Amino acid sequence: MRPSSSPASRSLTLLLFVVIACAVPEARCSDRRFPHLDRVRELHRREGSSSAEQEAAARGLLERLLLSHSASFEFRVISKEQCGGKACFIIINHPLFDGEGTPEILILGASGVEISAGFHWYLKHYCAAHISWYKTGGAQLSSIPRPGSLPRVPAGGVFIQRPVDWSYYQNAVTSSYSFAWWNWERWEQEIDWMALQGINLPLAFTGQESIWQKVFQRYNISKSDLDGFFGGPAFLAWSRMANMHGWGGPLPQTWLDDQLALQKKILSRMYAFGMFPVLPAFSGNIPAALKAKFPSAKVTHLGNWFTVDSNPRWCCTYLLDASDPLFIEIGKLFIEEQIREYDRTSHIYNCDTFDENTPPLSDPNYISSLGAATFRGMQSGDDDAVWLMQGWLFTYDPFWEPPQMKALLHSVPVGRMIVLDLYAEVKPVWINSDQFYGVPYIWCMLHNFAADFEMYGVLDALASGPIDARLSDNSTMVGVGMSMEGIEQNPIVYDLMSEMAFHHEQVDLQVWVETYPTRRYGKPVKGLQDAWWILYQTLYNCTDGKNDKNRDVIVAFPDVEPFVIQTQGLYMSYGKLYSTRSPKNYEKGTSNDAYEHPHMWYNTSVVVHALELFLQYGDEVSDSNTFRYDLVDLTRQVLAKYANDVFIKIIKSYKSNSTNQMITLCQHFLGLVNDLDTLLASHEGFLLGPWLENAKGLARDQKQEIQYEWNARTQITMWFDNTETKASLLRDYANKYWCGLLRDYYGPRAAIYFKHLLQSMKKNEPFALEEWRREWISLTNNWQSDRKVFATTATGDALNISRSLYMKYFGNVDLVELEGTSSPGESASL
C-alpha cells in the first residue's frame, strides 16, 4: 500500500490536482444513446476491484515485465470525471523525481487496464520498445534506458482518452485453437498482454463445462449422461456451439474440476485489472438425456455439421427452442450458478444460438420471439444482463436477410445487446445494415482462421476502418476488438489493431510502418525499414476481399485426381499464372472433386526481395528474438509459395508424361518440406512439441495423457470423423507450419500422393484416387495415435539456415529452372 499521509504524498496529491487540471480537457457527459450500458459501467465501478487492487495489479505486471525498473514508475487510479468523462490514461514526468531509485514517470488511469495501457504507450512511443506474444518473439525491451535515465515526456504530460468505451478480445473458438492446453502461468502472461493492449472486454469461457454439470445435475443428469455431450479438450468450442458432441471425449472429472479452478484465477486477475470479463450464457444446446427426461419439450434435432456419414455419435445435436419455458429456466440457473461460483459478474454475457446453425423458420416474428426468450434466460438470472453476440452469422449465412436480422436485433431492448461486427476489416456489416439497425456494435478485426500461419493483413483497413465507422452518420459503434480465431502470429497486425482503441484519427501508416522495425528489433536499420515497407505494400496490403485461410499445398494437400488441377490460368506464383478454378472438362477422366487453391494476392518476387534485405542486414540484429521470429516466418512464407509453384510443375510433368522430370520435381518438393522443417526448428514459435507437451501436462494419469495428446494431434490434422477412404471434411483446417509436423506428417503424405502419380504413369492407368486416400487416412490415424516426443526448444541458427535455404532455392538457377521457367530469385543478389 502506498503511504497516504507523508509530506511527500500530500505534496504529490496537490501537484496531481494541478497536472490533471492542465492535461485534461473540459469534462464531457458520457454517451446517453444507450443508458443501460452506462448503468453496467457504473455497476462495475461500484462492484469491481478497488483502486488499490487495480494499482497493485498494474504494479504486478510491471514487476513481471520490467523488474529492473520497478522503482521508476508510479501508478495511480483516477476517476473518469478526472479523465474528462471517458476512460483515459495520463503520462507525466514524476514531480518528485530525485535521481536513480526514485519514481521517474507517473501514470494515471481510470482503471488498472488504462494504467497498463499507458505504461505500454510510454514504452512504445518514448522508449521504442515492443511487446508481442512470447511465441512471436516476446518483448523487445533492450531499447529502454537504465533506471534514472528514462526519457521525459512533454512538460504538459501525455493525455490519451478512449474514443469508444470497449476494447474486445477473442473469438468463441480461440479457446480451442489457442488456449486449449494453457495453465495458469500461460494465462497470467496473456492477461498481462491484454492489459498492456488496453483490452477491457475479454471472453472468459474456461471451465464452463463444470458449471453445466452442476446445472444439469439439478435435472438428474449424471456424469455418464454428459460423457457424450461435452467434446474433448481440444474440441470444446464446437460442442459449446452445438456443432457437434462427444468428439474427443469424454471429459474426466479432474479436467472439469481443474478448469473450474483455473477459471477462478483467470477471473480474479481480470477483475483486478478492472476488466469486464464476458461469461457464457445458455444458447439452447442440451444433452440427449435432457430430451429424454422432458419428452414434451420443444427440441430441434440439428442437421449435419461437416461429418462424413452423419454418425449420431458425434453429429446432429439437440437444441432446446427458446420459446419453451424450460429454456428460460435453464438459462436462469446457468447465470445464477456462475454468479454463485465466481461471486461476481460483469453483467455481460455471450450467446450465439445461431452461429453456423440456421433457424428452422424465417418468419421475423418467430426470430424475434427466439431472441426475446434467449435474452429473458439471461435477464432472469441477472436483471442487469447485456447480451454480447458475435455477428458472424450475418456474414456467413445468407439466411439473414434484413427482415430476419432486424427481427433478431430488435428482439431485446436497445442497449441490452452489443453485436460484434466480427469481420469488419474485410466484410463490414455496419455499412449495409443501417448501423445494425440502431443496436450498439463493436468494430472487430477477425484476421485469422484456425490459428494457421500466413503472413497476411489489411493494415490500411485497420488504420482507417474503426475511425470511419465511429465518425459515420448516426454511428452506433461503442468499441473496437480483435476477434481472431487463433493468436500468436502476425505481430504487426495486432500491434496496430490494439492501438486503434486509443486513436481518434486515422493512423499515418507511412510513419507507423517506418518506426515499426526500430521498435520491434531495438535499433534502426535502414535495410530492414525498407524490407518492412515492401511487406506492408504486399503481404499486409490484401485488398481482394477474400478470406485468408491458408491452403498452401504443403499443409493442405489437394485431395483430387491430378487432372482436376489446372496448370494454366489465373493463379500467379513467381511471375507465372496458374488456375484458381477447376475446368469443366479434364484431359483424362472426369471428377466432381474440388479443392481450395492457395490464396495469392501479392507479387512473390517482390517479397523475395524483402527476404534478401532481411538476410543482408540480419547480422545487425541477429541477437534479437523478435528478428529471428520474423526472419523464420518470412523465409517460411517465401518457400511455402515456392512449393506451390513446384507442385504445379509436378502436375504439368505428369500430364505431359515426363517421368524423369516429375521424379526430379517430387524429390525437390520433398526435400523442400524437410528443409522447411529444419528452418522451423530454429525458433520456439514454430515447434510442434510445446502443443503436445502442454496437452500432456494437464493430464493426471497416463490414460488422460494419451487422450489429451490424441486430441491435440487430431485438431491440427484430420478432424472430425473419417472412414477408410473418406477423409474428414475438416481435414487440414487447423493446419500448422510446425517443426515435426512437416517432416513426420506433411512430407510422408505428399510422398504417398507422388508414389501414386508415378505408378499411374508407369502403368499407364488412371490415378488411384481411392488407394491414395486409403493410405493417407491410415497415415493420419496412425500419426494421431502415435506417442513420439518432439522438441520443445529451438535448435539451429535461424539466420544461417535462412541464408543457406535462400542460396539453395533461389541462388542456384539451374536447380529451379525446370521447363525453362525463370528462377524466382535469379535477379536478386545479396
N, C-alpha and C positions, 0 to 999 in steps of 0.2 A: 504493500500500500504506500502511496506517496504521502509525504507529510503535508498537513493541511494548515498548520499554524506557525511554521517557521517564518522569520522575516523574509527569507528568500522566496518562500512560497507566496507570501502576501504580496511581495513586490511583483512576482510573476503574474499573479491574478490581476493586479491593477494594469500591468502592461498589456495583458491579453484583451482587456476591455478596449484599450486604445487601438491595438492591432486589428481586432475584429471589426471595429467601427470603421477603420480606414480601408480594410481589404474587401469587405462585403458590401455589395450594392444594396439599395433600398429593398427591404423585405417585400415579398410578393405573396399573395394568397395562393394556397395550393389549388390544383385543378379541380373545380367543382362539377365537372361534367359527370363524374362517377363518384358520388358521395360515399357509396359503400366501400370503395377502395380506400378512401380517406379514413373511414372507420377502422378498416383492417389494419392500416398502418398505425393508427392511434392505439388500437388494442395491442399490437405488437410492442409498441413503446412502453405501454403500461405493464404488460405481462412478461416482457422479454428480459434479457440479462441487464444487469445494472451497468452504469458507466464504468465502474471499477472493473467489472468482469470483462467488459469489451476491451478496455485498455490493456488488461492482463493478457487477453487472447492475442492482441496485436503485438504485445511485447514478447510473448512466447514465440510467435512467428519470427520476429526479428532475431531472437537468440538462436533459433534453429537455422536460419538462413545466413546470418552475418554476426556471429557471436563476437567477433573481434571488435565490432563497432557498437556493441550493445549500450555503451555509455554515451554514444554520440547522438542519440536520438531521444527525444521525449515525446510521448503521445498523450493527447487529451481528447476526450469526447466532449463535443459541444452540441447545443440544441439545433434543430432545423431552423428555428427562428433566427439564431445567430448566423445561420448559413444563408439567410435571405428567403426562407420559406421552402427551400428544396434541400435534398441531401447534397453535401459538399465535403471537400477537404481543403484545408489551408496549409500551406507550407511557408514557414518563416524562419529567418535566422534566429537562433535562440538568444533572447536578450540577456541571458545570464552566462553566456559562453565565456570561459576564462582559461582557455588552453586545453591541452590534451587531458582527457579524463572527465571533462565536464560536457554537458549536452551542447551540441553544435546546431542541431536542426530540431525545430519544434513542429510537429504535425498535428493539426486539429482536424477532427472529422465528426460527422453526425452519427457514426457508429464505428464499431471495430472494423467493419469492411471498408468504410470510407478512409479510415486511418491507414489501413493496409494498402489500399489503392493509392493513397497519397504517398506512402513510403515507396511503392513501386514507381510511381511517376517521378519522384525525385531521383531514384537510382537510374532510371531510364533516360531522363531528359537532362540531368545535371551531372551524372557520373558515367554516362554512356555504358551502363550495364545492361544485361539482357537476361530474362528469365523464361525458360521453357521447361517442358517435361524432362525428367531425367533421361528417358529413352531417346529424346531428340537432342541430346547434348547437355541438358541441365542448365544451370545458371552460369553465366559469364560474369564474374564479379572482380576479375583481375584489374579492371579499369578504375575501380573505386580507390581514391586516395586513402592513405593511412589515417587513423583517428587523429583528430586535431587539425587536419588539413582538408576537410571536406569542402566542396565548392559552396560558395554563398549564393543564395537566391536574390532576386531583385529586392531592393530596400522595402518596397511596399508589400512584399510577400507574393505568393502564388495562390490564387483563388480559382478553384475548379468546381463548378456546380453541375450536377447531372441535368441534362436537358429533359430526360424522362426518368421515371422512378425506378423501373425494374431492369435488372440485368440477369437474364435467364440462362440456365446451363443444363445440358444433357438432352438426350432423346430417350424414348421409352425402351429402346433396345441397347443403349450404351452399357447398361448394367450387365448385359451378357457378352457383348462383343469385346468390351474393355475391362470391366470391373469384376468379372465373374470370380476371379481367384484372389482378390485382394484381401490382405489382412489389415489390422489397424495401422501398422507402420505406413503402408502404402496409402491408406485413406487419409492419414494425417498430412502426408505430403500433398495430396490432391486438394484437401480443404485449404491448406496454406496457399496453393496455387490459385484456387478460386478467389480467395480473399484479396490476393495481390492483383488479380484482374478485375476486381470490383464486383464480382458476382454476388448477388444477394437473393437470388431466387433459384436455388438448385433443386432438382428432383431428389427425393430421398426414399428409394424403393427397397433398400436392403432389408431382409428379414421379414417381409410381409407374409410369407407363407406360414410363419409361426402364428401371426395374428389370425390368418384364415383358419388355421387348425383350431384355435380357441373358439372362433365364431361357430364353425361347423360342429364342434363338439356339443354345442347347445341344441343341435338338431340330431344328436346321437349318431353323428358321422364319425366313424373310427379312423385311426391312423391307416389301417389297411384299406379303407374306402378311399383315402386320399392318395394312395400309392400310384394309382393310375390316373390321377388328376394333375398333380404337380409334375412339371417337367424336370429333367435332370439339371444339375447346377449350371451347365453351360447353355441351357435352353429355357430358362425361367421366363425370359422376356416374352416368348411366344406362347407359353402356356398361360401367362398372365393376360395376354391379349386374346385368348380364346382361339388362337390359330391352330393349336394342337394340344395334345395332353399326353402325359406319360412318357414321352420320348426322352431317353437318357436317365429315367428314374429307376426305382423310387428314391425319394429323398430320405436319408437316415434321420432319425430323431436328433442325433447330435448335430447334424447340419442345421436343422431348424433352430435348435437352441443356440448354437454358436452364432448364427447370422443375426438372431434377435439381439444377442449381447453386443455384437458389432454395431448394429443399427443404433443402439442406445448411445454408444460412444460417438458415432457419426453425428447424431442429432445434437448431443450435448456440445460438441465443438462448433457445429454450425450456429446454434443459438448463441454460444459465447461470443461469436464474431458479430452477432446482430443480423444474421441471415434469416430468410423466410423459407425454411425447408418445405417442399411440396410433397405431401403424403399422398398415397394412392386412395382411390375411392372404389366402390363397388360398381362394376360395369355390367353385371348380369351373368358373368361366367360362373357356372356351377358344376360340381361333380355329378356323375351319373347317379350316385347313391342318393343325392338330394331329390332328384327327379323321381326316383322310386318311392321315396318317403312321402312325396306330395304329388301323387298321380294326377290330380286335377289342376295343378299349377300350369300356367300358360308358358310352355317351354318350346323353344325352337331348336331343332337339330340342325346345326350349321353344316354347310357343304364342305367339299374337299378343299383343303389348302395345301397344294403342292405335294401331296402324297402320290406315289406311283400307282397304287391299286386301291386307294380308299380304305385301307385297313382300319377297322373301327378301334383297334387297339391304340392307335395314335391320332386318328383323324376324326373330324366332324364332331366338334364339341357341342355342349348344351348351353344355350343362352336363355336365361330367365327373362321373359318380357317385362319391360319396365312398367307396363300397365297392371301387372299382377301385384296384389297387396304384399305378397311375400318379398318382392323386390325392395320396397321401401323399408320393410322390417329388417332385412339382411343388411341393406345399406346403412341403416341407423346403427345396428350392432357393430358393424365393422369400424365406423368412425369412432364410436364410443370406446371400443376395445383399444384402438390405437391411442386415444387420449388417456385412457386409464393406464396403459402400459408405459407410455412415454411421459406422462404427467404434464404435457403441454402440447400446443398445436399452433401453427402459424395461420390457421383458418383457410388455407389454400390447398385444394385437393385436385389431383389429376384423375381424369376418367376419359377413356377413349373407347366407348362401346362399339363404334363403327369403324375402327381402324382396320382396313382391309377386310371388313365384314359388312356386306351391303345389307341394309334393312330389307325385310320381306315385302314391304309395301311402300309406294312412292307418294301416297296421299299426304299432302302437307299437314293436315290435321293429325294424322297418325304420327308423323315425325315429331310434331310439336308435343303431342302427349307423351312420347317416349322421352324427349328431352326434359320436360317438366317433371316427370316421375323420377328420372335419373337424379335431377337436382334435389328433389324432395328427399331422396335417400341420403344425400349428404347433409342437407339442412336439418333433417330430423335428428341427426347426431351432433350437429354443431350449427346453432342458429345463425352464426355469422359466416357460414361457409361461402367460399368463392370457388367456382368450377374453372379449372385450368384445362383446356382441351387442345390437343395437337390438331392443327389444321391440315394435316397430311391427306385426310380423306377428300378434301376439296381439290387437291392436286391429282391424287391417284385414281379416284373413282368417278367415271362420267355420270354415275347415278345422281350426283349432287348438282342438279340444275338450280338456278336462282330460287325457284319456289321452295324446294326442299332445303336448301342452305339457309334461306331466311327463316323458314319454319323452325329449324333447329336452333339457330342463333337467338331467336326471339322467344324461345320456349321458357326462358328464365328472365327475371327482371334485369334490365340493363345495368351493368356494373357488377352483377353476380357471376359473370362468365368472362374469362380472358381467353382469347384464341391465340395460339401460336401460329403465325404465318411462317410455316416451318421451312419453306424453301424459297424465301423472299429474294435471295440474291440471284436466282435463276428464273423462277416461276412465281413471281409475287401475286398473291391472291387479292391483296388490298386494293390494287389498281382497278380491278374489274368487278368488285363486289360492293362498291359504294362504301369503302372503308368498313367492310364486314357488317354492312347494314346498321352502322351506329354502335356496334359492340367493340369494346376495347380490345386491342390486339398488341402482340409483341412481334417486332420485325426480327426474324431469325435467319441465320445462316446455317444451312444443312451441310453442304460441302462434301461430307464423306459418307460413303455407304460401306457398311460391314467391316469397318476398320482395315480396309485394304490399303495398299501402298501405291500411290500415284502422285507425282509432283504436279499439282493442279490447283488452280484457284481463279477467282474473278475479282482481283483486287480493286479494279475500278468500281465495280458494283458495291463492294464493301465500303469504299471510301465515300461514296455518294448516296447509296440507296437508303440507308436509315435517315439521312438528313432530308432527302427529297420526300420521303414518306411523312416525316414529322412536320415538315413545313407545307405539306399539301393542304388544299382547301378542306375544311371540315375533318381534319385528321383525328382519328381515334387511337392513334398509336400511344402506348403507355410504357414501352420498353424495347430493349434490344436483347438479342440472345444468340447463343451458339447451340444448335440442335443436331450436331454431327452424330452419326451412328457409332463412330469409333474415334478415339483420340490417339495421341502420341504419333502424329505425322504432320507434315507441312507447318512447321512452327511459324513461318512468316505470316500465314493466313490468320492464325489465332492471335498472334501478336497485334496485328492491325485490328481485327474484329473486336478484341477486348477493349481497345482504346475507344471504339465508337460509342461506348457507354458514356463517354465524357466529352465528346466533341459536339459543338453547336454548329459548326460549319464543315463543309467538305474538306477532307484532308488533301493537302498538296502532295501527291504521291511522288512527284519528281524529287522533292526534298526528303520525304519519308524513306523512299527506297534507297536514296543515296546514302543516308545515315545508317540504314539497317545493318549492313555488314560490319560497320565500325562497332556498333553496339553488340552484335552477335559474336564477333571474334575478339573484341577488346582492343583493337587498334585499327587505324585507317590504312587500307591497302588499295591503291588506285585500281589495280588489275581486278581485284575481287569486287570492287564497286561497279566496274564495267561489266563483269560477269553477271552480277545481280540485276543490272539494268536489262541485260539480254533476257534473263529468266523472267523478269517482270513482264516484258513485252511478248513473251512466248508462252511458257508453261503457265504463268499466272495471269494470262490475259485471254482466257477462253470466253468466246462470245457466241458460240453456236447454239446455246440453249439446251444442249443435250445433257442427260445425266452422265456423270463421270463414274462409271462402275468399271474397275479395272478388269479387262478381258484380254490381257496380253496372252499370247499363245503358251508361254511357259507355265503360267499359273492358272489358266483357264483353257485347257487344251480342247480344240474343236472335236466334238463327238459326232462327226459326219463322215460320210463316204467322200473320198478326195475329189471326185468330180463335181461335188456341190460347191467346192471352193473355187471361186472365180479368180483368175490370176491377172486379169486386165480390167481396168475400170476406174473406180473413184477413190480408192484408198491410197493416200500418199505416205510413202516412207522413204526417206533419204533420196528425195528427188524423183522417185518413181511412183506411178499411180497404180493402186490396186482396188479391188472391189469392196464396197461397203454394202452390197446387197447380193443375194443369190439369184442366178439366172433362172428363167422359166424352163429352159431345156438344157440338158447337160450333154457333154460329148459322148459319154458312155453311161448307160443306165439312167435311172431316174430315182429321185428320193424326195420325200416330203420333209426331210430333216432341215432344220435351220440352226444357225448358231450366231452368237453375238460377236461382232467384229470389234477389234480394239478401237478405242476412241482416239482419233487423231485430229488435233486442232492447231498444230503448230508446225513450223519448218524444223525438222530434226537436225539438219545440217547446221543451223544457227545455234541450236542448243549444244551440239558437239563443240562449237567454238567456245561457248561458255565453259564447258568442261576443260578445254585447253587452258583457259585462263586460270581456272582452279588449280590445275596441275603446274602451271608456270609459276604462280605466286604462292603456292601452298606452303613452301618452306618458311615463309614469314609468319605463319600462324599454325604450324604443324602441331604445336603443343596444345592447341585449342580443341577441346572435346566437341564443341559446337561446330567447328570447321570440319572435323573428321566425320561427324554425322552427315553434314551437308554434302561432303565430297562423296561418301559412300552412296548416299541417296541419288545424287546426280549421276554418278557412274552407273548405278543400277538402272536409272531411268533410260539413259542412253543405250545401254546394252540390251535392255528389255525390248526397246523399239527396234533395235537392230535384229534381235532374234525373230521378231515378227516378220521382218524382211527376208531373213534366211528361210523361214518356214514357207513363205510364198514361193521361193525359188525351189524348195524341195518339191512342192506340189507341181510346179511347172515342169520339173525334171521327170516326175512320174508321168505326167500327161504326155510328154514328148518321148517317153520310153528311153530316157537317157540314164541307164542303170548306173554306170560308173560315177557320173556326176551326182546322181541322187545319193549314192553311198557316201561320197565325199561330203556332201552338204549335211547329211544326217549326222555324220561323225562331228562335223563342225558345230552343229546345233548342240549336240550332247556335251561336247567339250565346253561350249559356252555356258551351259547350265552349271557344270561343275566349277568353272571359273567364277561365275557369279556367286556360288555358294562360298567359295574362298573369300571373295570380296566381302560378303555379308558377315562373315565370321570376324571381321576386323572392327566391328562396333557393336556395343551392347544393345543398340536399338533394333538390331536385325537378327536376333537369335531366337530359335525355337525353344531352347532349353528353359528359359525362365517361365514361359507359358505353361509348360508341362510340370516343372518342379513346383511352381506356385500352386498348381492344382493339387498335386500330391501333398503339398504342405498343409492343406486344410483337412486332410483325412485323419481319422482317429485310429484306423487299423488298415491292414493290407487289402481287405475287401473293398474298403472305400477308396484306397489309393488306386486300385485297378479301375473302379467305376469312374472316378474323377478324371483319371488320365484318359480313359476312353472318351469321356465327354469332351475333353479338351482337344483331342486328336480329331474327333469326328466333326466338331463345329468348323474347323478350318479346312476340311477336305470334302467329304460327301455326307451330308445330312439332308435330310430326313431318311426315309426308308429306300431300299432298292431291292431288286430281285437279282438273279444271277446274270441276267442280260439286259436289265433295265436300270439305268443309273438314276439316282435321286435327281429330282427336278431342282434341288437346291445345291447341286454339286458346285464346288469352287466358288460359292457365293461369298464366303468369308476367306478367300484365298490370301496368302501372305507371302511376301518375299522375306523368308526367314532362313538363315543358315541351318542346315539339317533337313529342312523340308524340301529344298531343291535337289540335293544330292540323293536323298533317300526316297523321295516320292515323285516329284515332278519329273526328274530325269528318267527314272525307270518307266514311268508312264509313257513318256514320249518315245522311249525305246521300243515299247510294245507296238505302238502305232507304226513306227518306222519299219519294224520287223514285218508287219502285215503288208505294208506298202511294197517292200522288196519281194515278198512271197507272191504277191499279186502280179508283179512284173515278171518274175522268173517263170511262173506257171501260166502266165497269160490268162489269168482268171480275174473275175471281179474282186474288189477289195472285200475281205471277210469282216464286214462290219460287226456282225453278232459275235464272232470269236474275239475281235478286238475288245468289245465291251465285256465279254466274259472275263478275259484276262485282266483288264483294267479294274473291274469291280472287285475281282479276287485280290488283286494287289492292294486296293484301297481297304478292303475289310481286314486283310492281314496286317496292314500298317496301323490301322486304328487299334488293333488288339495287341500290338507289339509293346514291349516294355523297354526298348532301347533308351539309354540315357544320353542326352545331348548337352553340349557345353552351355554353361551359364555365364561365362566370362569371355571377353573378346580375345582373339589371338591374331597376330599379324599386324604389319604396319599399313594402315589404310592408304597413305599417300603413295608408298612404293607399290602396293598392289594395284592401285588405280592407274598409276603410270605404266606399269607392266601390261595391264589389260588394254590400255589405250594403244600402246605400240603394237600389241598382238593383233587387235581387231581393226584398228584404224590407221596404223602406221605402215603395215605391210600390204601394199596394194595388190600383190599377186595372190595373197591369201583370200581376199574378199572380192577380187574381180572375177566373178563367175558369170558366164554368159555375156561377157563384155560389159557388165554393169560397173559403173564407176564406184570406187570406194567412198563411203560417206565421209572419210576423213582425209582424202587424198590432197585436198587443198589446204589442209590445216598443218600448222607447224608450231613446235614449242620453242 
